[in-house]
Amino acid sequence: MPEPRLDVITIGRSSVDLYGQQIGSRLEDIGSFTKAVGGCPANIAIGTARLGLKSALITRVGAEQMGGFIKEQMVREGVETQGIATDPDRLTALVLLAVEAEGVSPMIFVRTDCADMALSEADIDPDFIESAAAIVVTGTHFSTPNAEAAQLKAIRIAREAGRKVVFDIDYRPNLWGLAGHAAGFERYVKSDYVTGKIKPILRDCDLIVGTEEEVLIAAGESDLLAALKAIRAVSDATVVLKRGAKGCIVYDGEIGGDLEAGIVGQGFPIEIYNVLGAGDAFMSGFLRGWLRGEEHATSATWANACGAFAVSRLLCAPEYPSWTELEHFLRHGSKFKALRKDETLNHIHWATTRRRQWPRLTAFAIDHRKQIEDIAGDQADRIPAFKVLAVKAAAQVADGRPGFGMLLDDKWGRDALFEAPKDFWIARPVELPGSIPLEFEFSQDIGSRLVEWPVDHALKVLCFWHPNDPNKINARQLEKLRTAHDACRKVGRDILIEIIPSKVGPVDDTTTARALEQLYAAGLKPDWWKLESQPSPAAWAAIDAAIEANDPFCRGVVLLGLDAPQDELQRGFAIAKSARTVRGFAVGRTIFGEAAKAWFAGTMSDDEAVADMAARFAALVGIWGE
């Protein structure tokens, strides 16, 4: 038998969870929801992938947009999707839920004849099962004959191949038809039928994980110690008892007369915000240790820590820690019992779980408002059409290749935003053009604007910042930058901060680096910087040092153009190549300036304008190089 290429395959539920955003409200009163992947096996697949394991998921999703979302999110998370089947006849499962009070989260499972419960033996590929060191089977999928048969087949194949079998008891009474639709949060209903389905599974398991209620239902006992002994009577598996805020106890060997006589890990006192998904985070942390051969106490500590992250945040899988985040927490802890209030952990979480990576970025910037209004004169109503032509030029140059993008505005670029390729990097400005001190355009309520933007669109804010400016001016500007930065973090959008010191004062090799240091010292950690060309490699070295010392997770720098001619940009590009943090450029008027003048003057057609801008953009892309 060849060595497994995967660490773990999880099997069973996958859903789209819709979380009420108004905390402390009944489901009846929720006004808006946020969307995430859900379902125990799907959550564990994501949780383990974030912790560095090679994970996969076997499930079914519907042939519709929610099924597409689950598959695409798994790809983004690094989860193998070979085992995700698309069901043409059934819908993807949904869950609606709210955080009504601490530890109280009413939920509605919308799962009538849903796709994941149609899982069958045909969906279990022996070669795929054998490719993993372990499989995780889950309780809910023993509740129907076809799903039960699928998991039993997976267990047989895994056992015959010498792979590990993990059982997450995952007991939801109403998914077994034991409670009404409104009782989604119900944790325990005694049932001999459920016990009869679950208990025979125990003998084939290497690891069994469950809450106190789940251990009781698996064993068919009403006393916890008696239940553990009953499990041990039929299984030699390592048993992990999840105890919520008390952490967990691991039983590996004989179970005596003392419930507490097991292996425990370090505990983490955390303010409970939302308990949903905490068990799946816990399992992810335990599997990271167990599958890598760590001692049980270490695995339990990692599991407890992952559970602590989950209960301190709103969502399930999106809130699970990355390995980098978990390591930082284990080394440094947190002064906050509500981890969601820890800015350092939040930044690491955000930066290590980003939806897309951009190691290289060449962008066509046409977010200009005042400059293009000056060119258009009394033809401002034609500006939207010209910006659509710019999108066509950029798309022509990109030709489907990765690493391309645009800067487009909300004022004149709305049509262009709809036309832009969906795989483009997009950034949108919020500053009032030319404002010193910085002011926002349209509305000072940035958060309300952001919620209407696509999730992959970045906020761009230009600030005429110079490190030698009077404190009074920079204090006002800093207030606006913080507002934009905090809104992006709250709503979940990248932020690009553009500064142009040369427009407001003299510059040397240290000017821009000193400006960055000031902004970092104020607590700003933008995803991107947009900076002007620097006079020397020494200036870029100082910028590199400032970024790497203050935020090693920064995506990097893109160069702005300032309407410089191509040969001047080429010299700036050459100097910037010495920098470790520069990822590319976002240039505007050098590309569109001449075409705009001619097009608005009526001496250049649409096609000619597209061709002219595409040629200039392509030339800069070529100069920048691969």
KAJOHU-V382860 format. One record per residue. N is the residue number from 1. SS is DSSP state (h for helix, s for strand, l for the rest). NEAR is the number of other C-alpha atoms within 10 Angstrom. Layout:
N_SS_NEAR + N_SS_NEAR
//
This chain:
1_l_7 + 2_l_7 + 3_l_9 + 4_l_15 + 5_l_13 + 6_s_19 + 7_s_21 + 8_s_30 + 9_s_29 + 10_s_26 + 11_s_30 + 12_l_27 + 13_l_27 + 14_l_28 + 15_s_32 + 16_s_21 + 17_s_24 + 18_s_21 + 19_s_24 + 20_s_26 + 21_l_16 + 22_l_16 + 23_l_16 + 24_l_16 + 25_l_16 + 26_l_17 + 27_h_19 + 28_h_7 + 29_h_11 + 30_l_18 + 31_l_10 + 32_l_10 + 33_s_15 + 34_s_12 + 35_s_16 + 36_s_20 + 37_s_26 + 38_s_27 + 39_l_22 + 40_h_28 + 41_h_26 + 42_h_26 + 43_h_30 + 44_h_31 + 45_h_30 + 46_h_32 + 47_h_32 + 48_h_30 + 49_h_24 + 50_h_27 + 51_l_22 + 52_l_14 + 53_l_22 + 54_l_20 + 55_s_28 + 56_s_31 + 57_s_29 + 58_s_30 + 59_s_29 + 60_s_31 + 61_s_32 + 62_s_22 + 63_l_17 + 64_l_14 + 65_h_12 + 66_h_19 + 67_h_25 + 68_h_15 + 69_h_17 + 70_h_23 + 71_h_23 + 72_h_14 + 73_h_16 + 74_h_23 + 75_h_14 + 76_h_15 + 77_h_21 + 78_l_19 + 79_l_24 + 80_s_19 + 81_l_17 + 82_l_13 + 83_l_19 + 84_s_22 + 85_s_20 + 86_s_20 + 87_s_20 + 88_l_12 + 89_l_12 + 90_l_20 + 91_l_24 + 92_l_28 + 93_s_26 + 94_s_21 + 95_s_20 + 96_s_20 + 97_s_23 + 98_l_26 + 99_l_25 + 100_l_18 + 101_s_15 + 102_l_14 + 103_l_13 + 104_s_15 + 105_l_24 + 106_l_18 + 107_s_24 + 108_s_20 + 109_s_19 + 110_s_16 + 111_l_17 + 112_l_13 + 113_l_13 + 114_l_22 + 115_l_26 + 116_h_29 + 117_h_27 + 118_h_22 + 119_l_29 + 120_l_18 + 121_h_16 + 122_h_10 + 123_h_19 + 124_l_21 + 125_l_15 + 126_h_14 + 127_h_10 + 128_h_19 + 129_h_26 + 130_h_25 + 131_l_21 + 132_s_22 + 133_s_22 + 134_s_26 + 135_s_29 + 136_s_26 + 137_s_30 + 138_s_23 + 139_h_25 + 140_h_24 + 141_h_24 + 142_h_23 + 143_l_17 + 144_l_14 + 145_h_13 + 146_h_17 + 147_h_23 + 148_h_23 + 149_h_18 + 150_h_22 + 151_h_27 + 152_h_18 + 153_h_20 + 154_h_24 + 155_h_24 + 156_h_16 + 157_h_19 + 158_h_23 + 159_h_17 + 160_h_9 + 161_l_18 + 162_l_13 + 163_l_21 + 164_s_19 + 165_s_24 + 166_s_25 + 167_s_23 + 168_s_23 + 169_l_22 + 170_l_23 + 171_l_24 + 172_l_20 + 173_h_21 + 174_h_21 + 175_h_18 + 176_h_18 + 177_l_10 + 178_l_16 + 179_l_16 + 180_l_12 + 181_h_14 + 182_h_12 + 183_h_16 + 184_l_20 + 185_l_19 + 186_l_17 + 187_l_14 + 188_l_17 + 189_l_17 + 190_l_15 + 191_l_14 + 192_h_14 + 193_h_12 + 194_h_22 + 195_h_18 + 196_h_14 + 197_h_15 + 198_h_22 + 199_h_17 + 200_h_13 + 201_h_20 + 202_h_23 + 203_h_14 + 204_h_20 + 205_l_21 + 206_l_18 + 207_s_21 + 208_s_25 + 209_s_25 + 210_s_23 + 211_s_20 + 212_h_19 + 213_h_21 + 214_h_24 + 215_h_30 + 216_h_23 + 217_h_26 + 218_h_27 + 219_h_27 + 220_l_22 + 221_l_20 + 222_l_13 + 223_l_12 + 224_h_16 + 225_h_19 + 226_h_18 + 227_h_20 + 228_h_24 + 229_h_17 + 230_h_19 + 231_h_24 + 232_h_21 + 233_h_14 + 234_h_15 + 235_l_20 + 236_l_18 + 237_l_22 + 238_s_18 + 239_s_24 + 240_s_27 + 241_s_23 + 242_s_24 + 243_l_15 + 244_h_17 + 245_h_16 + 246_h_12 + 247_l_22 + 248_s_27 + 249_s_21 + 250_s_22 + 251_s_23 + 252_l_16 + 253_l_12 + 254_l_12 + 255_l_18 + 256_l_13 + 257_l_10 + 258_l_8 + 259_l_13 + 260_l_13 + 261_l_12 + 262_l_19 + 263_s_16 + 264_l_22 + 265_l_20 + 266_l_16 + 267_l_17 + 268_l_20 + 269_l_14 + 270_l_18 + 271_l_17 + 272_l_19 + 273_l_23 + 274_l_23 + 275_l_22 + 276_l_23 + 277_l_22 + 278_h_28 + 279_h_29 + 280_h_30 + 281_h_33 + 282_h_30 + 283_h_27 + 284_h_29 + 285_h_30 + 286_h_27 + 287_h_28 + 288_h_25 + 289_h_20 + 290_h_17 + 291_h_15 + 292_l_12 + 293_l_11 + 294_l_14 + 295_l_12 + 296_h_21 + 297_h_20 + 298_h_20 + 299_h_27 + 300_h_30 + 301_h_23 + 302_h_27 + 303_h_29 + 304_h_32 + 305_h_28 + 306_h_31 + 307_h_28 + 308_h_30 + 309_h_28 + 310_h_30 + 311_h_30 + 312_l_21 + 313_l_22 + 314_l_23 + 315_l_25 + 316_l_27 + 317_h_26 + 318_h_20 + 319_h_24 + 320_l_33 + 321_l_31 + 322_l_23 + 323_h_21 + 324_h_15 + 325_h_24 + 326_h_23 + 327_h_15 + 328_h_15 + 329_h_18 + 330_h_14 + 331_h_8 + 332_h_9 + 333_l_15 + 334_l_18 + 335_l_9 + 336_l_13 + 337_l_16 + 338_l_18 + 339_h_24 + 340_h_19 + 341_h_14 + 342_l_13 + 343_h_14 + 344_h_15 + 345_h_21 + 346_h_17 + 347_h_15 + 348_h_19 + 349_h_20 + 350_h_22 + 351_h_19 + 352_h_16 + 353_l_18 + 354_l_14 + 355_l_13 + 356_l_10 + 357_l_10 + 358_l_14 + 359_l_13 + 360_l_17 + 361_s_23 + 362_s_27 + 363_s_28 + 364_s_30 + 365_s_27 + 366_l_27 + 367_l_23 + 368_l_18 + 369_l_18 + 370_h_12 + 371_h_13 + 372_h_21 + 373_h_16 + 374_h_12 + 375_h_19 + 376_h_19 + 377_h_11 + 378_h_10 + 379_h_12 + 380_h_14 + 381_h_12 + 382_h_13 + 383_h_20 + 384_h_16 + 385_h_15 + 386_h_26 + 387_h_25 + 388_h_22 + 389_h_22 + 390_h_30 + 391_h_29 + 392_h_22 + 393_h_25 + 394_h_27 + 395_h_21 + 396_h_16 + 397_h_20 + 398_h_21 + 399_l_10 + 400_l_12 + 401_l_10 + 402_l_15 + 403_l_19 + 404_s_26 + 405_s_25 + 406_s_27 + 407_s_25 + 408_l_27 + 409_l_23 + 410_l_16 + 411_l_16 + 412_l_24 + 413_l_24 + 414_h_15 + 415_h_18 + 416_h_22 + 417_h_20 + 418_h_11 + 419_h_15 + 420_l_20 + 421_l_19 + 422_l_12 + 423_l_13 + 424_l_21 + 425_s_21 + 426_s_24 + 427_s_23 + 428_s_23 + 429_s_24 + 430_l_23 + 431_s_22 + 432_l_19 + 433_l_18 + 434_l_12 + 435_l_14 + 436_l_15 + 437_l_17 + 438_l_23 + 439_l_22 + 440_s_19 + 441_l_16 + 442_l_13 + 443_l_13 + 444_l_15 + 445_l_13 + 446_h_21 + 447_h_19 + 448_h_12 + 449_h_14 + 450_h_20 + 451_l_15 + 452_l_8 + 453_l_13 + 454_l_11 + 455_l_13 + 456_l_18 + 457_l_18 + 458_s_23 + 459_s_27 + 460_s_26 + 461_s_27 + 462_s_22 + 463_s_25 + 464_l_21 + 465_l_26 + 466_l_23 + 467_l_21 + 468_l_14 + 469_l_14 + 470_l_9 + 471_h_11 + 472_h_10 + 473_h_13 + 474_h_22 + 475_h_13 + 476_h_14 + 477_h_20 + 478_h_21 + 479_h_14 + 480_h_21 + 481_h_24 + 482_h_16 + 483_h_15 + 484_h_28 + 485_h_25 + 486_h_16 + 487_h_21 + 488_h_20 + 489_h_17 + 490_h_12 + 491_h_15 + 492_l_18 + 493_l_22 + 494_l_22 + 495_s_25 + 496_s_26 + 497_s_22 + 498_s_22 + 499_s_21 + 500_l_21 + 501_h_22 + 502_h_15 + 503_h_11 + 504_l_14 + 505_l_14 + 506_l_10 + 507_l_16 + 508_l_13 + 509_l_17 + 510_l_16 + 511_h_20 + 512_h_26 + 513_h_21 + 514_h_17 + 515_h_20 + 516_h_23 + 517_h_18 + 518_h_17 + 519_h_19 + 520_h_17 + 521_h_11 + 522_l_13 + 523_l_12 + 524_l_20 + 525_l_23 + 526_l_25 + 527_l_21 + 528_s_22 + 529_s_25 + 530_s_22 + 531_s_21 + 532_l_21 + 533_l_23 + 534_l_21 + 535_l_15 + 536_l_15 + 537_h_16 + 538_h_15 + 539_h_21 + 540_h_25 + 541_h_18 + 542_h_19 + 543_h_28 + 544_h_20 + 545_h_18 + 546_h_20 + 547_h_23 + 548_h_15 + 549_h_11 + 550_h_16 + 551_l_19 + 552_l_16 + 553_l_16 + 554_l_16 + 555_l_22 + 556_s_25 + 557_s_28 + 558_s_26 + 559_s_25 + 560_l_23 + 561_l_22 + 562_l_14 + 563_l_15 + 564_l_16 + 565_l_12 + 566_h_16 + 567_h_11 + 568_h_12 + 569_h_23 + 570_h_15 + 571_h_13 + 572_h_19 + 573_h_21 + 574_h_15 + 575_h_18 + 576_h_27 + 577_l_15 + 578_l_15 + 579_l_19 + 580_l_16 + 581_l_24 + 582_s_25 + 583_s_21 + 584_s_27 + 585_s_28 + 586_s_21 + 587_s_25 + 588_l_23 + 589_h_21 + 590_h_21 + 591_h_27 + 592_h_26 + 593_h_16 + 594_h_14 + 595_h_24 + 596_h_23 + 597_h_17 + 598_h_15 + 599_h_17 + 600_h_19 + 601_h_13 + 602_l_10 + 603_l_11 + 604_l_16 + 605_l_13 + 606_h_16 + 607_h_11 + 608_h_15 + 609_h_24 + 610_h_22 + 611_h_19 + 612_h_20 + 613_h_28 + 614_h_25 + 615_h_17 + 616_h_17 + 617_h_25 + 618_h_19 + 619_h_15 + 620_h_23 + 621_h_20 + 622_h_10 + 623_h_16 + 624_h_18 + 625_l_10 + 626_l_8
//
